[in-house]
Amino acid sequence: MGVVLVAAVFGAVTIGTMLAVVMTMRAGLIRLSFAAFERYTHAFADATILLCGLAIQFLGQQLRRALTPVILSPDVFCRGEGPQPRDFMAWFQLGQR
């Protein structure tokens, strides 16, 4: 019961926060004029999707290489042979491997 309550409260607060931020942004942006940019909205959307895809592709490969030591079997951790706290920062220095 406790887990369900925590999950429900977390979900409600998350959705409420997202709604508040979006509505505040919309209220602010609606006061500005974007008439000059309206004909390019599809190009902006396409560029956004392209940049997100490139970021996912590039950063996904970098993170996979950086986090490879983290992906160990549970028995390695039980024997104390798993990653040590001093290794933590080395995993997240992208491009070092």
C-alpha positions in Angstrom: 0.0 0.0 0.0 2.8 2.4 0.9 4.6 1.9 -2.5 1.4 2.5 -4.4 0.8 5.7 -2.4 4.3 7.0 -3.0 4.0 6.2 -6.7 0.6 7.9 -7.0 1.9 11.0 -5.2 5.1 11.1 -7.3 3.1 10.7 -10.5 0.6 13.4 -9.5 3.3 15.9 -8.5 5.3 15.2 -11.7 2.3 15.7 -13.9 1.2 18.8 -11.9 4.7 20.3 -12.2 4.8 19.6 -15.9 1.4 21.2 -16.5 2.4 24.3 -14.4 5.6 24.8 -16.3 4.0 24.3 -19.8 1.1 26.7 -18.9 3.5 29.3 -17.6 5.6 29.1 -20.7 2.6 29.2 -23.0 1.3 32.3 -21.1 4.6 34.0 -21.6 5.1 33.0 -25.2 1.6 33.9 -26.3 2.5 37.6 -25.7 5.3 37.4 -28.2 4.9 37.7 -32.0 6.4 34.9 -34.1 4.7 35.8 -37.3 8.0 36.0 -39.2 8.9 32.4 -38.2 5.5 30.8 -38.7 6.4 29.7 -42.3 9.4 27.8 -41.0 7.8 25.9 -38.2 8.0 22.5 -40.1 11.7 23.1 -40.8 12.3 23.9 -37.1 10.5 20.8 -36.1 12.5 18.7 -38.6 15.8 20.2 -37.4 14.8 19.5 -33.8 14.1 15.8 -34.6 17.3 15.5 -36.5 19.4 17.0 -33.7 17.7 14.8 -31.1 18.4 11.7 -33.2 22.1 12.7 -33.7 22.5 13.4 -30.0 21.0 10.1 -29.1 23.2 8.3 -31.6 26.4 10.0 -30.5 25.8 10.2 -26.8 24.4 6.7 -26.7 27.7 5.3 -28.1 29.8 7.5 -25.7 27.7 6.5 -22.6 27.8 2.8 -23.6 31.6 2.9 -23.7 31.8 4.8 -20.5 29.4 2.6 -18.6 30.7 -0.7 -19.8 32.4 -1.5 -16.4 29.1 -0.9 -14.7 27.4 -3.8 -16.5 28.7 -6.7 -14.4 27.0 -9.7 -13.1 25.6 -9.6 -9.5 28.0 -12.3 -8.2 31.0 -10.0 -9.0 29.5 -7.4 -6.6 29.0 -10.1 -3.9 32.6 -11.1 -4.0 33.8 -7.5 -3.7 35.3 -7.5 -7.1 32.8 -5.0 -8.6 33.4 -1.3 -9.3 34.9 0.7 -6.4 33.8 4.3 -5.5 37.1 5.6 -6.9 36.1 4.3 -10.3 32.9 6.3 -10.4 34.3 9.4 -12.0 36.3 7.5 -14.6 33.2 5.9 -16.0 31.5 9.2 -16.7 34.5 10.9 -18.3 33.2 10.6 -21.9 35.7 9.9 -24.6 38.4 8.7 -22.3 38.1 5.1 -23.4 
